[in-house]
Amino acid sequence: MNIKVLAVGPYEVNCSVLWEDTEYAWVVDPGFDVEKIQSILEQNKLKLGMVVLTHAHFDHISALNKLLAGRSTPVYLQQADEAFAFSPLNAMGPYLPTAKPANLILDKRDGDTLEGGGLKARVITTPGHTPGGWCLYFERQNLLIAGDTLFAGSVGRTDLPGGNWETLSESLQKLKALPDETRVICGHGPESTIGVEKRSNPYL
């Protein structure tokens, strides 16, 4: 697996570009700075195969429409986040709501898989930060893309609309069950491992 993690936008969201086959790249959480994302695709001669949104907060999806321009790429989001994802409720300051993409796919459930371009990830639903948060677990590569569920030394906030601490606590138990050596790409900030977080993160 090849992976490039870009800190995009004023909130420094970690947007991940992943690929094995240059005919099919994954982009996870295109929050801002579409030019940076496009540059990675172009530099590596990649075709955009799918977009995955770990959750629907505006800072993780605001570059989606520009990234999809002229493309029919499927976009995966957990259904529980659809209600607010593309509404005025999900706008802040100068950032307008993101238009709902034509190829939005909402049918994936906990334990289902996403597969394409030689990559395969298991979906782990982790509500709490938002109602429809989820993580991607690439078992063969021992990699977790955690969105805003888990940070290095912290976890996603639950004081925004739709957040719930008790629900997030249950979700974190799912992640604790992963192997300690699992590499964790967080939604913001530095990466970590499950083992490090189990030993040092007070929320786990």
Buried (B, 14 or more C-beta within 10 A) or exposed (E): EEBBBBBBBEBBBBBBBBBBEEEBBBBBBBBBBBEBBBBBBEEEEBBBBBBBBBBBBBBBBBBBBBBBEEEEBBBBBBBBBBBBBBEEEBEEEEBEBBEBBEEBBEEBEEEBEBEBBEBBBBBBBBBBBBBBBBBBBBBEBBBBBBBBBBBBBBBBEBEEEBBBBEBBBEBBEBBEEBEEEBBBBBBBEEBBBBBBBEEEBEBB
